[in-house]
Amino acid sequence: MLTPIDLSVAQQGSLLGRTSPLVKLGLALAWLIGLAFTLRPGPPSLLAAVALVAGLSLGRIPPRQFARGLAPLLAAVASIALANLLFSASNLDPAARELARIGPLRLTVEAAGTAAALGARVLAIVCVGAVFAGTTDPTRLVDALVQQARLPARFAYGALAAYQAIPRLSEDLATLRQARRIRGLGGRWHPRLFVGLLIRALRHADQLAMAMDARAFDAGPRSTYRPIRWGVQDLAVGLGGLALLWLALLR
């Protein structure tokens, strides 16, 4: 079950932690768009390495936590690259240069190049996403969307509250299973559990809507408890990230 990410004091106080979430989000989108214009494995591999180094040094993400979060994603990247290597149409092309042969399976140089390029692009996206998640507090992201991007507060904070309520679903599921066990129905999985879980989720959503109405969201101008302002680090991170993207694409 997904749980909200709790950043350490070091992560929140790091250069990337102090940078506006909108700058990091815009930079991630710029890197994603830039990688769409290259088919070579070099540029995305360089950006993935830069993202990893930046997350560990500028973001102060604990290496063990970083590795634990990246492990399943790296497995997915490897599976995508392997699938494209094995099932590429180039392997059936007699004119393609043969790289290796495993029994009846023929692997070509063209298939290996395509798989490497695609795997490198997915790896870069995974690394950038991991660094963004490891240096961005969800509450600060929503504050930035409301204050700097002018997103409606009712929508933004409602989405944040729904995200933070995700762990409650696991608690509700455990409660429903215990209730079935007390009634002698057993604690095994049953489709009716999901019906009860849906009902409890709707009740939580109704309580959330009433709480936001009671706090007069979208009723007029509101004061800000956590003001977010543009700073020099935002300009430095933004320009540095765009420069790295330009250099990577020129390689």
N, C-alpha and C positions, 0 to 999 in steps of 0.2 A: 504494500500500500504506500502511495506517495505521502511524504510528510514535508512540511515547510522547512526550508533551509535556514539554519541558525548559523550566522557568521560569527567568528571570534572577534575579539576586540582588535587584534592585529590585522585581520582581513578588512574590517570596517575602516581602520585608520590608515590603510595602505594607499598608495597613489591611485590604483584602480578602484579601491573602495570609496575614495573621496570624489572620484570623477562622476559626473552626472550620468545616471543610467541611460538617459537619452543619447548621450554621446557614444557610449559603448554599444547601444542598440543600433544606432545609425552606422557606426563603424562596422559592426558585424554584418549588416545588410549590404554595405558597400563592398566588403570582402566577398560576400556571397555572389553579388552581381558581377564583380570583377573576375571571379573564378569561372563564371559561365562563358567567358570569352576566350578561354584557353583550353586546349586539349592535351597539354604537356603535363607530366607529373611533377616537374621541377617547381613551378610557382606555388601550387597548393602545399607541397611538402615543406617549402621554406616558410610559408605562412603558418602551417601547423607547428613547426618548430619554434617560431617566434611566439606564437600564442602560449605554448607550453612554458617557455622561459619567462614570458611576461607574467603568467599566472603564478609561478613559483617565486619570482623575485619582486615584481611590482605589485602583485596581488597578495603575496604572503599566504598563499593557500598551502596548508600542511601537505607535504609530499604523500604521506600515507592516505590521507583523505582524497587527494587528487587521484592517486593510483586506483583507489577503491571505486571511485566514481567513473573513471575512464575504462576500467577493465571490461565491463559488459559491452560498452560502446565500441571498444577496439575489436572485440570478438565479432560484433556485427559488421564492422568495416572489413575485417578479414573474410568473412563469409560472402559479402557482396563482391569483393575482388575475386575470390575463388570461383564464385558462380559465373562471373563474366569471363573468366579465363577458360573454364571448362566448356561452357555452352555458347561460346562466341561463334558467329557464322563464319569467321575467318578460318576456323579449324577445318571446315569442310571445303575450303577453296584450294584446289590443287596448285594454283599459282602462288599461294602464300608460302613464305619460308617456314620450314618446319623447325621448331625449337626442341621438342622432345616428343617421345611416343611412349605412352603407358598402356601396354596391351593394345586394345583396338582404338584407344583414344589418342588422337593426334593433336598436339598443341603447337601453335604457330607463334612467330614473333609478333605479328600484328595483334593477335589476341592478347598476348602478354602486355603489349604496350597499352592497349585500350583498358585492360583490367587495372594496370598500375595507375593510369591517369584517373580513372573513376574512383579507385580506392583512395588515392591521394586527395581528391576533392572532398570525398565524404569524410576523410580523416581531418582535413582542415576545418570543415563545418563542425565536426564533433568537438575538436579542441577549442575552437572559438566559443561554442555554446557552453562547454564546461567551464571555461574561464569566466564567462559572463555570469553563469549561475553561482560560481564560487566567489565572486566579488560584488554581487549585487543583492542587497536586502530587498525582499519583495515589497515591504512597506515603503521603502525609499523609492523603489521603481514606480509605485502607484502615485506617491507624492510628486515625483517628477512629471509623470503624465498629466496630473491635474494642474500643477503650477506652471510648468514650462511648455507642455504640449496643449494645454487648455482642453483636456479631455473632460467630459462631464463627470463631476464628482460622484454622482449617484451610481453611474455605471462602473467607474474605476474602483471605488471602495467596495461596491457590491461584489465585483469579481475577486477582490482581495479577500473579503470575508468568506466567499465560497471556497477559495483555495485553502484558506486556513482551517476550514471546517472539514477538509478531506480526512484528517486522522479520526474525526468523530465517527465516520462511517465504519471504520474497523471496530470501534467500541460498540456501536449499535449492532453490528453483525454478531459480535460476541454475546451481547445481551439477548438477542433473538435466539441464538443457539442454546443458551442456558435456559431460556423460557421453554423451548421445545423439550429440552431434557427434563425439566421439572414436570412437564405435563405427560411424561412417559412416551414422547414421540421420538426420542433419540436425538443425539446431537450431530448426526450426519448431515451432509449437504442435501438440500431439498429446494426445488424451485420456489416454494412458498417463502423461503427466506428472502429472496430478492423482492418479492411483493412487499413484505414487511419493511425491508430496507428502503424501498422507494417511498413508502408512506412516511417513514421517519424523516427521510430527506426532504419531502414536501413540507413537513411540519417545521423543520429547521429553516427552510427557505421562507415560510410564512412568518416565523418569529424574527428572522433577519429583516424582512421588509417592514414589519411593524417597528423594529428598533430604529431603522434608518428614517422612517417617517417621523418617529418621536424626536429624532435629532435634527429634523428640518433640513434634510439634504435637498439641494436644488431649490430651496425656498428663498435664496438671496445670497449676497456676499457673505463669505465665511472667513473667520480668522484662521491663521495657519500656525499649527503647533510646531511643525518641523519645516521651517522655510528652506528652500533649495535655491541657490543662486549660481549663476554661471561664474566660473573661476578660471584662473590661469591654467590649472591642471587640465581643464576641459579642452582648452585650445591646444595645449601641448599634446595630449593623448590623441585628439582628433587629427591634427596635422601629422603627427608621427605615424599613426596608423595608415593614413592615406599615402604617405610617402613610402612606407614599407610595401603597400599594395602596388604602387607604381614601379618600385624597384623589382619586385617579384615578377611582375608581368613582363618586364623588359629582359629577364634572364632567358 
